Amino acid sequence: MQDQLIQLLKSNKAYLSGQEISRQFKISRAGIWKNIEELRKHGYAIEAVPNLGYTLKSVPDKLFPREIQSGLKTKILGQKIMHYETTETTMCPAFECGLKDEDEGI
């Protein structure tokens, strides 16, 4: 739901009312607000203005999977993105994927 909400806010340069967003996602305005708050905790700057609605001011300076995938136009690569806050080496997760016989393109 949060991925779709970010996409909706990114695709609209104007403010979107909470009522319009809740209609599109078929959840309450309180549900929209809770999702907005979660996104803010992850670094998304979302402005809320009474009688106007919500608008996305900026995205976090961290590369979250949703930010990477939103720019991809690929059919295989990037369909599943592994995200770690820290790792000793990228070879460890890659080796584990090989052992699990993960799909191509992770």
N, C-alpha and C positions, 0 to 999 in steps of 0.2 A: 504494500500500500504506500509506503513512504517513497519508494522508487517512482511510482506513478505520480505521486504528489509533486515530487521534485520536477519530473518531466513536464507536468502541467504548468507549474510556476515558471519554468525555463521557457516554455513555448509562448507565454503571455508576458508582454512587456508592461501591460497595464495591471492595475489591481484586480484581483478576483475576489468576489465576496465569499464569505464563509458559506452562505446559503447556496451559491452556485457550485462551489466545490463539493459540499455535502450532497447536493443533488446528483452531481456526476458520479460520485463514488458510492452513493446510496448508504451513507453513514451520517450520524448526527453531527451537528456543528461542534458539539463537545468532543466528539471523536476526531474531528479535523484538528481542533485546537491541541489535543493530546499528541497527535502525530507531528504537528508543527513544533511543539515543545521538544519532542525527541530529536527532531532534525536540528533544532537550535543547539541542543547539547552536543551534537556532532560537529558544530562549527558553521552551519548554514545560517546566514544572516537573512532572516525573513521578517519583513516589517509588516506590522498590523496597524491599520488606521481605521478608527470607527467610521462607519457609513461608506467606506471604500472597500476594505477587505485586506487581502494579503498580497505581498509582492516579494520576489526573491531579489535581494540586494547583492549578495555574493555567496560563493560556494567556499567550502573550507580549503585551506592550502594543503590538505592531505589528499592523497589519491585513494579514495574509497572505490571499491568495485563498481558502484553505481555511476561514479564519475568517469571511470575508464570505459565502461560498456556504453554509456550514452553517446560516445564519439565513434564507436566502432561500426563499421559497415561490413563486417566479415561474417561468413557463414559457419566457420569452424573455430578459428582462433578467438579466444576471449569469451566464449559462451559460458564458461565457468572460470571464475577468477578466484584464486586463493589469496587471502589477505592476512597478513601477520603484522602485529605491532612491531615485533622484533624477531629476528632469527639469526642464528650463528652464521649460517650459510644457506643460500638458496638451493644448494645441491641436496640438502637433507629432505626438504619437502618434495623435491623433484624425484629423488630416489624412492621415497615412500609411494608416490603416485605410480611409478614404474612397477613396484611390487604389488600394488593393488590392481594393476591392469586398467588404470583410468583411461577414459576416452582421449583421443587425439585432440590437441589444441588447447589444453588447460593453460 
